């Protein structure tokens, strides 16, 4: 990480999923523009490449309505827009 960066998202398999640096820089490892349906399709197609344990766990999460509902794409888009358009 760059000096002064703050980790703002992580998971068990990705210790730095996103970080911020000051009030103008946000870096993300994931693809926040991916919908749950697209994510499900990509995991299914790449199941063997990803590995059964990780792929199956991800697919299980995508079957969990509460987990999918927790993904607030509108809030995420507003947050990115605010960061990118600040004077």
C-alpha positions as a printed Julia matrix, in Angstrom:
87×3 Matrix{Float64}:
   0.0     0.0     0.0
   1.09    3.57   -0.56
   2.13    5.54    2.53
  -0.95    6.94    4.25
  -3.41    4.54    2.58
  -6.31    3.1     4.56
  -7.75   -0.33    3.77
 -11.52    0.1     3.41
 -12.47   -3.41    2.23
 -10.98   -6.86    2.69
 -11.97  -10.51    2.7
 -10.42  -13.78    3.78
  -8.89  -14.3     0.32
  -8.13  -10.64   -0.49
  -6.49   -8.7     2.35
  -6.68   -5.42    0.4
  -9.89   -5.37   -1.64
 -10.05   -1.56   -1.59
  -8.18    1.33   -0.09
  -8.43    5.08    0.13
  -5.67    7.65    0.14
  -6.76   11.04    1.4
 -10.1    12.31    0.17
  -9.43   12.0    -3.58
  -8.1     8.49   -4.19
 -10.03    5.22   -4.01
  -8.65    1.99   -5.42
 -10.65   -1.22   -5.71
  -9.58   -4.76   -6.54
 -13.09   -5.97   -7.32
 -15.48   -4.88  -10.05
 -18.25   -2.94   -8.31
 -20.04   -2.55  -11.64
 -20.69   -6.32  -11.83
 -24.26   -7.34  -11.05
 -24.94  -10.47   -8.99
 -26.18  -12.2   -12.18
 -23.01  -11.38  -14.11
 -20.87  -12.45  -11.16
 -22.77  -15.76  -10.96
 -22.25  -16.37  -14.68
 -18.52  -15.6   -14.51
 -18.01  -17.88  -11.51
 -19.93  -20.68  -13.22
 -17.92  -20.39  -16.44
 -14.6   -20.15  -14.56
 -15.49  -22.68  -11.84
 -12.54  -25.0   -12.5
 -10.06  -22.15  -12.9
 -11.17  -20.53   -9.64
 -11.25  -23.82   -7.77
 -14.29  -25.67   -6.52
 -14.04  -24.6    -2.86
 -13.83  -20.86   -3.58
 -16.28  -20.94   -6.5
 -18.88  -22.96   -4.61
 -18.6   -20.67   -1.56
 -19.09  -17.62   -3.78
 -22.09  -19.19   -5.51
 -23.58  -20.01   -2.1
 -23.27  -16.35   -1.12
 -24.99  -15.32   -4.34
 -27.88  -17.64   -3.46
 -28.26  -15.84   -0.11
 -30.86  -13.12   -0.72
 -29.73  -11.14    2.34
 -26.13  -11.07    1.11
 -27.16  -10.01   -2.4
 -29.54   -7.36   -1.04
 -26.64   -5.97    1.03
 -24.92   -4.97   -2.21
 -26.1    -1.41   -2.63
 -25.0    -0.48   -6.14
 -26.73    2.89   -6.08
 -24.96    3.9    -2.86
 -21.66    2.68   -4.27
 -22.17    4.65   -7.49
 -23.01    7.8    -5.53
 -19.91    7.36   -3.38
 -17.62    6.95   -6.4
 -19.26    9.91   -8.11
 -18.72   12.08   -5.05
 -15.05   11.12   -4.82
 -14.45   11.7    -8.51
 -16.27   15.0    -8.78
 -15.05   16.81   -5.66
 -13.34   20.1    -6.45
